[in-house]
Amino acid sequence: MPKRFSTARGREFGDAVRAALNATGMTAREISEKIDWDPGKLSDLSNGKGGCSEVDLAILLGFCRTPPEERDHLLKIYRETDMKDWWQQHGDHQPILPRTWFEHLKKAKEFISWCPLVFPGLLQVPDYTRAVILASANAPRDEVEQRVAARQAMQEIFRQRIKSTFYIHEQVLVLPVGGSDVLKEQLHHALMMLVRPYIEVRIVPTDAGAHAGFGGAFDLMKFDRYEPTVFLDTESSTLIVERAAAVKAHSEVLASLEGVALDAEQSRERITKLAT
């Protein structure tokens, strides 16, 4: 079955509008009657098909008592719901919870990540996460514990048994983030996570030398209903890549890393050796 046309902005908009409607405790028909809309118009809007003006949208969000910050966000992305590729600028640091990334992860059927510098966030123990955040030049110090808690909460996604593959450079296994004791705890935790059949770690060995992943870390998500999407983070922004050629380029990087990485069992053995 062909994938439906959809964009990251459109999916986020539709999810948020449905959440706003649900928060009223009313049915769609009741809301339509209250604001004098045809029920089909409300259905189209909540399913990302447009069909209303920005003024109409503002009236709906006002009726739903949507908080001002969320209202402004939805009005902005409503103008762009058909646009592919999304550069999200976050100010001077990344948000505590990466909303778009996490909401897409909930929909994904497969998640593939390339992590050349640190253990991926979805595999981190709290002390490791804390050390990474404290080393940041820009993460606010009064948000450290919130960020640690958010990272741990996101790991609940594994309850959905999403097929997940993490490509990690071997140097990550020996870099003493948080000190040697924290690193040991992190290595043991990674081994515990690998007991789950839907999680796989592939180590890119140091002796592989030059490799295709020099461009930096990124995540690739695959979906049942939508085309694949790539997420890349900078210090203060996120780039969401959706155009087919650009997604294919990142897929080629992963295919090349697969060719030089240790297989799953060899990777497990490498981690086990360092953890003991």
Contacts in CASP RR format, 6 or more apart in sequence:
PFRMAT RR
TARGET T0000
AUTHOR 0000-0000-0000
METHOD contacts of the structure
MODEL  1
MPKRFSTARGREFGDAVRAALNATGMTAREISEKIDWDPGKLSDLSNGKG
GCSEVDLAILLGFCRTPPEERDHLLKIYRETDMKDWWQQHGDHQPILPRT
WFEHLKKAKEFISWCPLVFPGLLQVPDYTRAVILASANAPRDEVEQRVAA
RQAMQEIFRQRIKSTFYIHEQVLVLPVGGSDVLKEQLHHALMMLVRPYIE
VRIVPTDAGAHAGFGGAFDLMKFDRYEPTVFLDTESSTLIVERAAAVKAH
SEVLASLEGVALDAEQSRERITKLAT
3 223 0 8 1.000
3 225 0 8 1.000
3 226 0 8 1.000
3 227 0 8 1.000
4 225 0 8 1.000
4 226 0 8 1.000
6 225 0 8 1.000
6 226 0 8 1.000
6 227 0 8 1.000
7 81 0 8 1.000
7 82 0 8 1.000
7 83 0 8 1.000
7 84 0 8 1.000
7 86 0 8 1.000
7 242 0 8 1.000
8 86 0 8 1.000
8 100 0 8 1.000
8 104 0 8 1.000
8 229 0 8 1.000
8 240 0 8 1.000
8 242 0 8 1.000
9 77 0 8 1.000
9 80 0 8 1.000
9 81 0 8 1.000
9 83 0 8 1.000
9 86 0 8 1.000
10 48 0 8 1.000
10 77 0 8 1.000
10 81 0 8 1.000
10 82 0 8 1.000
11 103 0 8 1.000
11 104 0 8 1.000
11 107 0 8 1.000
11 226 0 8 1.000
12 77 0 8 1.000
12 99 0 8 1.000
12 100 0 8 1.000
12 103 0 8 1.000
13 48 0 8 1.000
13 74 0 8 1.000
13 77 0 8 1.000
13 78 0 8 1.000
13 81 0 8 1.000
14 45 0 8 1.000
14 46 0 8 1.000
14 47 0 8 1.000
14 48 0 8 1.000
15 103 0 8 1.000
16 70 0 8 1.000
16 73 0 8 1.000
16 74 0 8 1.000
17 45 0 8 1.000
17 46 0 8 1.000
17 48 0 8 1.000
17 60 0 8 1.000
17 74 0 8 1.000
18 46 0 8 1.000
20 60 0 8 1.000
20 61 0 8 1.000
20 64 0 8 1.000
20 66 0 8 1.000
20 70 0 8 1.000
20 74 0 8 1.000
21 28 0 8 1.000
21 31 0 8 1.000
21 42 0 8 1.000
21 46 0 8 1.000
21 64 0 8 1.000
23 64 0 8 1.000
23 65 0 8 1.000
24 31 0 8 1.000
24 63 0 8 1.000
24 64 0 8 1.000
24 65 0 8 1.000
26 34 0 8 1.000
28 39 0 8 1.000
28 42 0 8 1.000
28 43 0 8 1.000
28 46 0 8 1.000
29 39 0 8 1.000
31 37 0 8 1.000
31 42 0 8 1.000
31 60 0 8 1.000
31 63 0 8 1.000
31 64 0 8 1.000
32 38 0 8 1.000
32 39 0 8 1.000
32 40 0 8 1.000
32 41 0 8 1.000
32 42 0 8 1.000
34 63 0 8 1.000
35 59 0 8 1.000
35 60 0 8 1.000
35 63 0 8 1.000
37 56 0 8 1.000
37 60 0 8 1.000
41 51 0 8 1.000
41 52 0 8 1.000
42 60 0 8 1.000
44 50 0 8 1.000
44 51 0 8 1.000
44 52 0 8 1.000
45 51 0 8 1.000
45 52 0 8 1.000
45 57 0 8 1.000
45 60 0 8 1.000
48 81 0 8 1.000
50 78 0 8 1.000
50 81 0 8 1.000
52 60 0 8 1.000
54 75 0 8 1.000
54 78 0 8 1.000
54 79 0 8 1.000
57 74 0 8 1.000
57 75 0 8 1.000
57 78 0 8 1.000
58 71 0 8 1.000
58 75 0 8 1.000
61 70 0 8 1.000
61 71 0 8 1.000
61 74 0 8 1.000
61 75 0 8 1.000
62 71 0 8 1.000
66 74 0 8 1.000
84 242 0 8 1.000
84 243 0 8 1.000
85 239 0 8 1.000
85 240 0 8 1.000
85 241 0 8 1.000
85 242 0 8 1.000
85 243 0 8 1.000
85 246 0 8 1.000
86 100 0 8 1.000
86 238 0 8 1.000
86 239 0 8 1.000
86 240 0 8 1.000
86 242 0 8 1.000
87 237 0 8 1.000
87 238 0 8 1.000
87 239 0 8 1.000
87 240 0 8 1.000
88 100 0 8 1.000
88 237 0 8 1.000
88 238 0 8 1.000
88 239 0 8 1.000
88 240 0 8 1.000
89 236 0 8 1.000
89 237 0 8 1.000
90 236 0 8 1.000
90 237 0 8 1.000
90 238 0 8 1.000
91 236 0 8 1.000
91 237 0 8 1.000
92 138 0 8 1.000
92 236 0 8 1.000
93 136 0 8 1.000
93 138 0 8 1.000
93 139 0 8 1.000
93 140 0 8 1.000
93 235 0 8 1.000
93 236 0 8 1.000
94 139 0 8 1.000
94 233 0 8 1.000
94 235 0 8 1.000
94 236 0 8 1.000
94 238 0 8 1.000
96 143 0 8 1.000
96 146 0 8 1.000
96 147 0 8 1.000
96 150 0 8 1.000
97 150 0 8 1.000
97 154 0 8 1.000
98 233 0 8 1.000
98 238 0 8 1.000
100 231 0 8 1.000
100 238 0 8 1.000
100 240 0 8 1.000
101 219 0 8 1.000
101 231 0 8 1.000
101 238 0 8 1.000
102 154 0 8 1.000
102 157 0 8 1.000
104 221 0 8 1.000
104 223 0 8 1.000
104 229 0 8 1.000
104 231 0 8 1.000
105 111 0 8 1.000
105 154 0 8 1.000
105 157 0 8 1.000
105 162 0 8 1.000
105 221 0 8 1.000
106 157 0 8 1.000
106 160 0 8 1.000
107 221 0 8 1.000
107 223 0 8 1.000
107 225 0 8 1.000
107 226 0 8 1.000
108 162 0 8 1.000
108 221 0 8 1.000
108 222 0 8 1.000
108 223 0 8 1.000
109 162 0 8 1.000
109 163 0 8 1.000
109 222 0 8 1.000
109 223 0 8 1.000
109 224 0 8 1.000
110 162 0 8 1.000
110 163 0 8 1.000
110 164 0 8 1.000
110 165 0 8 1.000
110 221 0 8 1.000
110 222 0 8 1.000
111 162 0 8 1.000
111 163 0 8 1.000
111 164 0 8 1.000
111 165 0 8 1.000
111 219 0 8 1.000
111 220 0 8 1.000
111 221 0 8 1.000
111 222 0 8 1.000
112 164 0 8 1.000
112 165 0 8 1.000
112 166 0 8 1.000
112 167 0 8 1.000
112 219 0 8 1.000
112 220 0 8 1.000
112 221 0 8 1.000
112 222 0 8 1.000
112 254 0 8 1.000
113 120 0 8 1.000
113 122 0 8 1.000
113 164 0 8 1.000
113 165 0 8 1.000
113 166 0 8 1.000
113 167 0 8 1.000
113 217 0 8 1.000
113 218 0 8 1.000
113 219 0 8 1.000
113 220 0 8 1.000
114 167 0 8 1.000
114 213 0 8 1.000
114 216 0 8 1.000
114 217 0 8 1.000
114 218 0 8 1.000
114 219 0 8 1.000
114 253 0 8 1.000
114 254 0 8 1.000
114 257 0 8 1.000
115 166 0 8 1.000
115 167 0 8 1.000
115 168 0 8 1.000
115 169 0 8 1.000
115 172 0 8 1.000
115 217 0 8 1.000
116 168 0 8 1.000
116 169 0 8 1.000
116 171 0 8 1.000
116 172 0 8 1.000
116 204 0 8 1.000
116 213 0 8 1.000
116 216 0 8 1.000
116 217 0 8 1.000
117 169 0 8 1.000
117 171 0 8 1.000
117 172 0 8 1.000
117 175 0 8 1.000
117 217 0 8 1.000
118 124 0 8 1.000
118 128 0 8 1.000
118 132 0 8 1.000
118 172 0 8 1.000
118 175 0 8 1.000
118 177 0 8 1.000
119 128 0 8 1.000
119 168 0 8 1.000
119 172 0 8 1.000
119 177 0 8 1.000
119 186 0 8 1.000
119 190 0 8 1.000
120 166 0 8 1.000
120 168 0 8 1.000
121 129 0 8 1.000
121 151 0 8 1.000
121 154 0 8 1.000
121 155 0 8 1.000
122 154 0 8 1.000
122 155 0 8 1.000
122 157 0 8 1.000
122 158 0 8 1.000
122 164 0 8 1.000
122 166 0 8 1.000
123 155 0 8 1.000
123 166 0 8 1.000
123 189 0 8 1.000
123 190 0 8 1.000
123 193 0 8 1.000
123 201 0 8 1.000
124 132 0 8 1.000
124 151 0 8 1.000
124 186 0 8 1.000
124 189 0 8 1.000
125 182 0 8 1.000
125 185 0 8 1.000
125 186 0 8 1.000
125 189 0 8 1.000
126 148 0 8 1.000
126 151 0 8 1.000
126 152 0 8 1.000
127 178 0 8 1.000
127 182 0 8 1.000
127 185 0 8 1.000
128 177 0 8 1.000
128 178 0 8 1.000
128 182 0 8 1.000
128 183 0 8 1.000
128 185 0 8 1.000
128 186 0 8 1.000
129 147 0 8 1.000
129 148 0 8 1.000
129 151 0 8 1.000
129 152 0 8 1.000
130 144 0 8 1.000
130 145 0 8 1.000
130 148 0 8 1.000
130 178 0 8 1.000
131 177 0 8 1.000
131 178 0 8 1.000
131 179 0 8 1.000
131 182 0 8 1.000
132 177 0 8 1.000
133 139 0 8 1.000
133 144 0 8 1.000
133 147 0 8 1.000
133 148 0 8 1.000
134 141 0 8 1.000
134 144 0 8 1.000
135 177 0 8 1.000
137 235 0 8 1.000
138 235 0 8 1.000
138 236 0 8 1.000
139 147 0 8 1.000
158 164 0 8 1.000
158 193 0 8 1.000
158 196 0 8 1.000
158 198 0 8 1.000
158 199 0 8 1.000
161 196 0 8 1.000
161 198 0 8 1.000
162 198 0 8 1.000
163 198 0 8 1.000
164 198 0 8 1.000
164 199 0 8 1.000
164 200 0 8 1.000
165 200 0 8 1.000
165 201 0 8 1.000
165 202 0 8 1.000
166 199 0 8 1.000
166 200 0 8 1.000
166 201 0 8 1.000
166 202 0 8 1.000
167 202 0 8 1.000
167 204 0 8 1.000
167 254 0 8 1.000
167 257 0 8 1.000
167 258 0 8 1.000
167 261 0 8 1.000
168 201 0 8 1.000
168 202 0 8 1.000
168 203 0 8 1.000
168 204 0 8 1.000
169 203 0 8 1.000
169 204 0 8 1.000
169 206 0 8 1.000
170 203 0 8 1.000
170 204 0 8 1.000
170 205 0 8 1.000
170 206 0 8 1.000
170 270 0 8 1.000
171 206 0 8 1.000
173 187 0 8 1.000
173 203 0 8 1.000
173 270 0 8 1.000
173 271 0 8 1.000
173 274 0 8 1.000
174 183 0 8 1.000
174 274 0 8 1.000
175 183 0 8 1.000
176 182 0 8 1.000
176 183 0 8 1.000
177 183 0 8 1.000
177 186 0 8 1.000
184 275 0 8 1.000
187 271 0 8 1.000
187 274 0 8 1.000
187 275 0 8 1.000
188 275 0 8 1.000
190 201 0 8 1.000
190 271 0 8 1.000
191 268 0 8 1.000
191 271 0 8 1.000
191 272 0 8 1.000
191 275 0 8 1.000
193 199 0 8 1.000
194 200 0 8 1.000
194 201 0 8 1.000
194 264 0 8 1.000
194 268 0 8 1.000
194 271 0 8 1.000
200 264 0 8 1.000
201 264 0 8 1.000
201 267 0 8 1.000
201 268 0 8 1.000
201 271 0 8 1.000
202 257 0 8 1.000
202 258 0 8 1.000
202 261 0 8 1.000
202 262 0 8 1.000
202 263 0 8 1.000
202 264 0 8 1.000
202 267 0 8 1.000
203 261 0 8 1.000
203 262 0 8 1.000
203 266 0 8 1.000
203 267 0 8 1.000
203 270 0 8 1.000
203 271 0 8 1.000
204 211 0 8 1.000
204 257 0 8 1.000
204 260 0 8 1.000
204 261 0 8 1.000
204 262 0 8 1.000
205 260 0 8 1.000
205 261 0 8 1.000
205 262 0 8 1.000
205 270 0 8 1.000
208 260 0 8 1.000
208 261 0 8 1.000
211 256 0 8 1.000
211 257 0 8 1.000
211 260 0 8 1.000
212 252 0 8 1.000
212 253 0 8 1.000
212 256 0 8 1.000
212 257 0 8 1.000
213 253 0 8 1.000
213 256 0 8 1.000
213 257 0 8 1.000
215 253 0 8 1.000
216 232 0 8 1.000
217 232 0 8 1.000
217 233 0 8 1.000
218 230 0 8 1.000
218 231 0 8 1.000
218 232 0 8 1.000
218 250 0 8 1.000
218 253 0 8 1.000
219 230 0 8 1.000
219 231 0 8 1.000
219 232 0 8 1.000
220 228 0 8 1.000
220 229 0 8 1.000
220 230 0 8 1.000
220 247 0 8 1.000
220 250 0 8 1.000
220 251 0 8 1.000
220 254 0 8 1.000
221 228 0 8 1.000
221 229 0 8 1.000
221 230 0 8 1.000
221 231 0 8 1.000
222 228 0 8 1.000
223 229 0 8 1.000
227 242 0 8 1.000
227 244 0 8 1.000
227 247 0 8 1.000
228 247 0 8 1.000
228 251 0 8 1.000
229 240 0 8 1.000
229 241 0 8 1.000
229 242 0 8 1.000
229 247 0 8 1.000
230 240 0 8 1.000
230 241 0 8 1.000
230 242 0 8 1.000
230 246 0 8 1.000
230 247 0 8 1.000
230 250 0 8 1.000
231 238 0 8 1.000
231 239 0 8 1.000
231 240 0 8 1.000
231 241 0 8 1.000
232 238 0 8 1.000
232 239 0 8 1.000
232 241 0 8 1.000
233 239 0 8 1.000
241 247 0 8 1.000
241 250 0 8 1.000
261 267 0 8 1.000
262 270 0 8 1.000
END
